């Protein structure tokens, strides 16, 4: 199966991208690109508490992207594994750089 490219959308004032969350991981980390083109992120939270999963996702992304947690918004998928995330003030090129750094 051909591997789909991770897509970053240049949004008004920032960037938006899809995330596929894997819960109950040993540690929080970027785990590559999901088959559907979403950024795959492992989190330690239990899937039984979607609010806690979302909080951990925002905190993780804030640290990884070096932005304030307030700049990150989960636009869609609050209760599911597949989410759409928007980051205010983030240049899509920065996200590309971070992803490239995590794959090496």
C-alpha positions in Angstrom: 0.0 0.0 0.0 1.5 3.4 -0.9 2.3 5.6 2.0 0.4 8.8 2.2 2.1 12.1 2.9 1.5 13.9 6.1 -0.5 17.0 5.3 -0.2 20.4 7.0 -2.7 23.0 6.1 -1.8 26.7 6.2 -4.6 28.1 8.3 -5.4 31.7 9.1 -2.8 32.7 11.7 -1.2 29.3 12.0 -1.3 25.6 10.9 -3.8 22.8 11.0 -3.1 19.1 10.8 -4.7 15.7 11.5 -3.6 13.6 14.4 -4.2 9.9 15.1 -3.8 9.2 18.9 -2.6 5.9 20.3 -3.4 5.7 24.1 -1.9 3.6 26.9 1.6 4.0 25.5 4.7 3.6 27.7 5.6 7.2 26.9 4.3 10.2 25.0 6.0 10.5 21.6 5.6 11.2 17.9 5.3 7.8 16.2 5.4 8.8 12.6 2.6 9.2 10.1 -0.6 7.2 10.1 -1.9 5.5 6.9 -4.5 8.2 6.4 -1.8 10.9 6.4 -2.3 12.0 10.1 0.5 12.5 12.5 0.6 9.5 14.8 1.1 10.4 18.5 1.4 7.9 21.4 0.1 9.1 24.8 0.1 7.5 28.2 -3.6 8.4 29.0 -6.4 5.8 29.1 -8.9 6.0 26.3 -11.7 5.8 28.9 -11.2 9.5 29.7 -11.2 11.5 26.4 -10.8 14.8 28.3 -7.6 13.6 29.9 -6.4 12.3 26.5 -7.0 15.7 25.0 -5.2 17.5 27.8 -2.2 15.3 27.4 -2.2 15.8 23.7 -2.3 19.6 24.0 0.5 19.5 26.6 2.6 17.2 24.5 2.2 19.2 21.3 2.9 22.4 23.1 6.2 21.1 24.3 7.1 19.4 21.0 6.2 22.5 18.9 7.5 24.9 21.5 4.3 27.0 21.7 2.0 27.9 24.5 -0.7 25.3 25.3 -3.3 28.1 24.7 -2.2 28.3 21.1 -3.4 24.7 20.5 -7.0 23.8 19.8 -8.5 20.5 19.0 -11.0 21.5 16.3 -12.6 18.1 15.7 -12.5 14.6 17.2 -12.7 15.5 20.9 -13.9 12.0 21.8 -12.2 9.9 19.1 -8.7 8.8 18.1 -8.6 10.9 15.0 -8.4 14.6 15.6 -7.9 17.9 13.7 -5.6 20.2 15.6 -5.0 23.9 14.9 -2.0 25.8 16.3 -2.2 29.6 16.3 1.0 31.4 15.2 2.7 28.2 13.9 4.4 28.4 10.5 3.8 25.0 8.7 7.5 24.9 8.0 8.2 24.6 11.7 6.0 21.6 12.0 7.8 20.0 9.0 11.1 20.6 10.7 9.9 19.1 14.0 8.6 16.0 12.2 11.8 15.6 10.2 13.8 15.8 13.5 11.6 13.2 15.2 12.1 10.7 12.3 15.9 10.7 12.4 
